[in-house]
Amino acid sequence: MAEFMEVALYDEECGYYSKNIPGIGYRGDFSTSATMSNLMARRIVTLWRESCKALGCRLPIIEIGGGNGDMAMAVRREFSLWEKMFARYLMVDRSPSLRTLQRLVAGSAVTICSTVEKALQKVNGRAFIFSNELPDAFPARQFVFQNGEWWELGLTVDNGQVIRQAHKQELPASSVFAHWAREGQVVEVHDSYFKWYAEWQKHWHAGTFLTIDYGQTVDKLYYRRPAGSLRGYKAHTLLQADELPALAGHCDITADVNFTDLINLARGCEGDVVQYDSQRNFLLPMADLTKPEEKHLVAEGGAGTYFNVLIQHRYGN
């Protein structure tokens, strides 16, 4: 399944993010918090100030997976004039078409890079790094528990139909396998995100890494979801997992994030300070509840608890 997602989302010629994404927001296939309100940008700038104070320096900002550039522009608008002059802003995106769009939107105000390593090299490894809805966009492997064992699900063609088929495969490291070993349960593992994370950590020397995404800790992740969380979106319409092959390259494909795995990754970095909370608790102190869009982002039982926040502080050299 991960190989299918990689091609469907990122193939240079026909991938959704590489060539066919129509946009983000009400005219696109899905929306993010940046397309709804500037509340998230206000909170990010506040956290950036706290990180700069802790390190005693003005940290450059690196946004990973900047989409259409809305968040970058919202964050920059939150800075005072003096801060604009000294806070360097970089964006990282693997999609060539989105990097082109980001250059058009941001112009010379933002430095665009294709990898986190290249961005960190430009700022000597010290930065405030953040992402909004990034891990869920990584290709996920899918597994099913049947007959007392975990089997990986992949795609095959049977009588002209593309179907999911289980096969034996070595399991990646994840907290999900011990917790959800019940007959028929389907789960996802963002193994590609784990590998990507490990690749650039050694290049990051100090600062803060903020991750915002939808998902839960492992104990809550698949509650009442025996078929897993893999799905797609087209024109804001939900697509089930079995519908995705027919729309490959023309729809977003995603799966909920296992925050327990992300917390374990961050805690594995010796000396780092790790914080985890709901989006509601993260945003509520700055939210104006008279504004419907801000009320939506902190709604209990909705976006406020369905989205969660992981903060990793590094006070190195």
C-alpha positions in Angstrom: 0.0 0.0 0.0 2.9 2.4 0.8 4.3 1.9 -2.7 0.9 2.7 -4.2 0.6 5.9 -2.1 4.1 7.0 -3.1 3.2 6.8 -6.8 -0.3 8.1 -6.5 0.8 11.1 -4.5 4.4 11.9 -5.6 5.1 10.5 -9.0 6.8 13.2 -11.1 4.5 12.7 -14.1 1.1 11.8 -12.6 1.3 12.2 -8.8 -1.4 14.1 -7.0 0.9 16.5 -5.2 3.4 16.7 -8.0 1.1 17.5 -10.9 -2.6 17.3 -10.2 -3.5 19.0 -6.9 -6.2 21.7 -7.7 -5.5 23.8 -4.7 -6.1 23.9 -1.0 -9.2 25.5 0.6 -12.8 25.7 -0.5 -11.8 25.5 -4.2 -9.5 22.5 -3.7 -10.0 18.9 -2.4 -9.4 19.7 1.3 -8.9 22.6 3.7 -6.3 23.2 6.4 -6.4 25.5 9.4 -4.3 28.1 7.5 -7.1 28.4 4.9 -9.7 29.0 7.6 -8.2 31.4 10.1 -5.0 33.2 11.3 -5.4 31.7 14.8 -2.8 29.0 14.2 -0.3 31.5 12.8 -0.7 33.7 15.9 0.0 30.7 18.2 3.0 29.6 16.1 4.5 33.0 16.4 4.0 33.0 20.1 5.7 29.6 20.4 8.5 30.9 18.2 9.1 33.9 20.5 9.3 31.5 23.5 11.8 29.3 21.7 14.0 32.3 20.8 13.9 33.5 24.4 15.0 30.1 25.7 17.9 30.0 23.3 18.8 33.6 23.5 18.8 34.2 19.8 16.4 35.0 16.9 15.8 31.7 15.2 15.1 31.3 11.5 11.7 29.6 10.7 11.5 26.5 8.6 8.0 25.4 7.5 7.8 21.8 6.1 5.0 21.0 3.7 3.9 24.6 3.1 1.1 23.7 0.6 -0.2 26.8 -1.2 1.8 29.2 1.0 -1.2 30.4 3.1 0.4 29.6 6.4 3.7 31.2 5.5 1.9 34.5 4.6 -0.2 34.3 7.8 2.8 33.7 10.0 4.7 36.6 8.4 1.8 38.9 8.9 1.8 38.2 12.6 5.3 39.5 13.0 5.9 43.1 13.8 7.9 45.2 11.3 11.1 44.9 13.3 10.7 41.1 13.5 10.1 40.8 9.8 13.5 42.4 9.2 15.3 39.7 11.2 13.3 36.5 11.2 14.4 34.5 8.2 11.7 32.2 6.7 12.3 29.0 4.7 9.8 26.5 3.3 10.4 22.9 2.4 8.3 20.9 0.0 9.1 17.8 -2.1 6.4 18.7 -4.7 7.9 20.7 -7.7 4.5 22.2 -8.5 3.8 23.3 -5.0 7.3 24.9 -4.7 6.5 26.8 -7.9 3.2 28.0 -6.4 5.0 29.0 -3.1 7.5 31.1 -5.0 4.6 32.9 -6.8 2.8 33.5 -3.5 5.7 34.4 -1.3 8.2 35.9 -3.7 11.6 36.8 -2.3 10.2 37.0 1.3 10.7 33.2 1.6 13.5 30.8 0.7 12.2 27.6 -0.9 14.0 24.3 -0.5 13.4 20.7 -1.6 14.6 19.0 1.6 14.9 19.8 5.3 18.6 19.0 5.1 19.1 21.8 2.6 17.1 24.3 4.6 19.1 23.4 7.8 22.3 23.8 6.0 21.4 27.4 5.1 20.7 28.3 8.8 23.6 26.4 10.3 21.3 23.8 11.9 19.6 26.1 14.3 15.9 26.8 13.6 12.3 26.9 14.7 10.7 24.1 12.5 7.0 23.5 12.1 4.6 21.5 10.0 0.8 21.5 9.7 -0.8 18.2 8.5 2.5 16.7 7.3 2.9 13.2 8.7 -0.5 12.1 7.4 0.6 12.9 3.8 3.5 10.3 4.0 2.9 6.9 2.4 1.5 4.5 5.0 1.8 0.7 5.2 -1.4 -1.1 6.0 -1.7 -4.3 8.1 -4.5 -6.6 9.1 -4.6 -9.0 12.1 -6.0 -12.4 11.0 -5.7 -15.9 12.3 -3.5 -14.7 15.2 -0.9 -12.9 13.0 -0.3 -9.6 11.4 -0.3 -9.5 7.6 0.6 -6.6 5.3 -2.1 -5.4 2.9 -1.1 -4.6 -0.7 -2.8 -4.2 -4.0 -3.1 -6.8 -6.7 -5.2 -7.3 -9.9 -7.8 -10.1 -9.8 -10.1 -10.7 -12.8 -9.5 -7.1 -14.0 -10.2 -5.6 -10.6 -7.7 -4.0 -8.3 -8.1 -5.5 -4.8 -6.3 -5.4 -1.5 -4.5 -8.7 -0.6 -2.7 -9.8 2.5 0.8 -11.2 2.5 3.4 -11.9 5.1 6.1 -9.2 5.7 8.5 -8.2 8.4 6.7 -5.7 10.7 8.1 -2.1 11.1 8.7 -0.8 14.6 5.3 0.6 15.9 3.3 0.7 19.1 0.2 -0.2 17.1 0.8 -4.0 16.8 0.7 -4.8 20.5 -2.3 -2.6 21.3 -4.7 -3.5 18.4 -4.0 -7.3 17.9 -7.7 -8.3 17.5 -9.1 -10.4 14.7 -9.9 -8.4 11.5 -8.4 -5.1 12.7 -6.8 -3.0 10.0 -4.1 -0.5 11.0 -1.7 1.9 9.3 2.0 2.6 10.0 3.7 5.7 8.6 7.0 3.9 8.2 8.2 6.3 5.5 7.8 9.3 8.0 9.9 7.5 10.6 12.7 7.1 8.1 12.5 10.7 6.8 12.5 12.0 10.4 15.7 10.0 11.2 17.5 11.3 8.1 17.5 15.0 9.0 17.6 14.9 12.8 21.4 14.9 12.9 21.4 18.1 10.9 19.3 19.9 13.4 21.3 21.3 16.3 19.0 23.5 18.3 15.5 25.0 18.3 11.9 23.8 18.4 10.1 21.3 16.2 6.3 21.7 16.2 4.1 19.0 14.6 0.3 19.6 14.1 -1.8 16.8 12.6 -5.0 14.7 12.9 -4.7 11.5 14.8 -4.5 10.1 18.4 -2.3 8.2 20.7 -2.3 4.5 20.0 -4.8 3.6 22.8 -7.5 5.8 21.1 -6.5 5.6 17.4 -8.7 2.7 16.1 -11.6 2.9 18.5 -14.7 1.9 16.5 -12.5 1.8 13.3 -12.0 -1.9 12.5 -11.3 -1.1 8.8 -8.5 1.3 9.7 -8.2 5.0 8.8 -6.9 5.0 5.2 -9.1 7.2 3.0 -9.1 9.9 0.3 -10.6 13.3 -0.4 -11.8 14.7 -3.7 -13.6 18.1 -3.8 -14.1 17.8 0.0 -15.8 14.4 -0.5 -14.7 11.5 1.6 -13.4 8.4 -0.4 -13.2 5.0 1.1 -10.0 2.9 0.8 -11.4 0.7 -1.9 -12.2 3.7 -4.1 -8.7 5.0 -4.1 -7.1 3.0 -6.9 -9.6 4.3 -9.5 -8.7 7.9 -8.6 -5.0 7.4 -8.1 -3.2 10.7 -8.9 -6.4 12.7 -8.8 -7.3 12.7 -5.1 -5.6 13.2 -1.7 -4.8 10.0 0.2 -4.2 10.0 3.9 -4.3 8.1 7.2 -4.5 9.2 10.8 -1.3 9.7 12.6 -0.2 7.5 15.5 1.1 10.1 17.9 2.5 7.5 20.3 5.0 6.6 17.6 5.9 10.2 17.0 6.3 10.8 20.7 8.6 7.8 21.0 10.7 9.1 18.1 11.1 12.5 19.7 11.9 11.0 23.1 14.5 8.9 21.5 16.5 12.0 20.8 18.6 12.2 24.0 18.3 15.5 25.8 15.3 16.9 23.9 12.2 18.1 25.9 8.9 16.7 24.5 5.4 18.1 25.0 2.1 16.6 23.7 -1.3 18.2 23.8 -4.6 18.6 21.9 -5.0 21.4 19.3 -7.8 22.7 21.6 -5.4 23.3 24.5 -2.7 24.6 22.3 -4.9 27.3 20.6 -7.6 28.1 23.2 -5.6 30.8 25.1 -5.5 32.8 21.9 -8.8 31.9 20.4 -11.6 34.4 19.8 -14.7 32.3 20.4 -16.9 34.9 18.8 -15.4 34.0 15.4 -16.9 30.8 14.0 -13.7 29.8 12.2 -11.7 30.0 15.5 -14.4 28.3 17.5 -14.2 25.4 14.9 -10.5 25.0 15.4 -10.8 24.5 19.2 -14.1 22.6 19.2 -14.2 19.9 21.8 -15.1 16.6 20.1 -14.2 18.1 16.8 -11.1 19.7 15.3 -9.9 20.8 18.8 -9.5 17.2 19.9 -9.2 15.4 16.6 -6.0 17.4 15.8 -3.1 17.2 18.2 0.2 18.9 18.8 3.7 17.6 19.4 6.5 20.0 20.5 10.1 18.9 20.6 12.7 21.4 22.1 16.4 21.0 21.5 18.8 23.1 23.5 22.0 22.0 21.9 25.1 23.8 20.5 
